Amino acid sequence: MTVDEEGHLWIAHSAGGKVSRWNPKNGEKVFEIKLPVVYVSSVTFGSPEMNRIFITTMSRGGESLAGRLFTTKVNIRGLQSYKFLI
């Protein structure tokens, strides 16, 4: 899960084959990106402009594209993630 500059949540659907963007203020799904694999593991923003999402998938189910990294440019910027120690 990650967050964009508008405060919307981007969620990877583990066995759903998609990533969706949600408005936390009203609970509405804004849109979704369908992938050619079922098992999606994570989503994050990247690139110097932070306007590209990177989606990781699991190598399960025998799908030819399973376990790959997918990326696409989007029309919104993501927030930078920060590392911290627990």
C-alpha positions in Angstrom: 0.0 0.0 0.0 1.2 3.5 -0.7 -0.2 7.1 -0.7 -0.3 9.8 -3.4 0.0 13.6 -3.0 -3.8 13.9 -2.8 -3.9 11.5 0.2 -5.5 8.7 -1.8 -4.5 5.1 -0.9 -3.1 2.7 -3.6 -3.8 -0.9 -2.6 -2.3 -4.1 -4.2 -5.0 -6.8 -4.2 -3.1 -10.0 -3.3 -5.2 -12.5 -5.1 -7.3 -10.0 -7.1 -5.0 -9.2 -10.0 -5.2 -5.5 -9.6 -4.1 -2.3 -7.9 -6.8 0.2 -6.9 -6.8 3.8 -5.8 -9.2 4.9 -3.0 -10.3 8.2 -1.6 -10.1 7.8 2.2 -12.4 10.7 2.9 -15.5 9.1 1.3 -14.4 5.5 0.9 -14.9 5.5 -2.8 -12.7 3.6 -5.3 -11.3 6.2 -7.8 -10.0 3.7 -10.3 -8.2 0.4 -10.7 -5.4 -1.0 -12.8 -5.9 -4.6 -13.9 -2.8 -6.8 -14.3 -2.2 -9.9 -16.4 -1.5 -12.0 -13.3 -3.6 -12.9 -10.3 -1.1 -12.6 -7.4 -0.1 -8.9 -6.8 2.2 -8.3 -3.8 3.0 -4.6 -3.6 2.7 -1.2 -5.1 4.9 1.9 -4.7 5.7 5.2 -6.4 9.1 5.9 -8.0 11.0 7.9 -10.6 12.5 11.4 -10.2 9.0 12.9 -10.7 7.3 10.3 -8.4 4.7 9.8 -11.2 5.4 6.2 -12.0 4.1 3.2 -10.0 5.9 0.0 -9.6 3.9 -3.2 -9.0 5.4 -6.4 -7.8 3.8 -9.8 -8.3 4.2 -13.3 -6.9 5.5 -16.3 -8.9 2.4 -18.4 -8.1 -0.3 -20.0 -10.2 1.9 -21.0 -13.2 1.1 -17.8 -15.1 3.8 -16.8 -17.6 4.1 -13.2 -16.3 3.9 -14.2 -12.6 6.8 -12.9 -10.4 7.5 -9.9 -12.6 7.7 -6.2 -11.9 5.2 -4.0 -13.8 5.5 -0.3 -14.1 3.3 2.5 -15.6 3.2 6.3 -15.6 0.3 7.8 -13.8 -1.1 11.4 -13.7 -0.6 11.9 -10.0 2.6 12.1 -7.9 3.2 9.7 -5.0 4.6 10.6 -1.6 8.1 9.5 -0.8 8.4 6.5 1.5 10.7 6.7 4.6 12.6 4.0 6.3 12.7 3.6 10.0 14.0 1.2 12.6 11.8 -0.6 15.0 
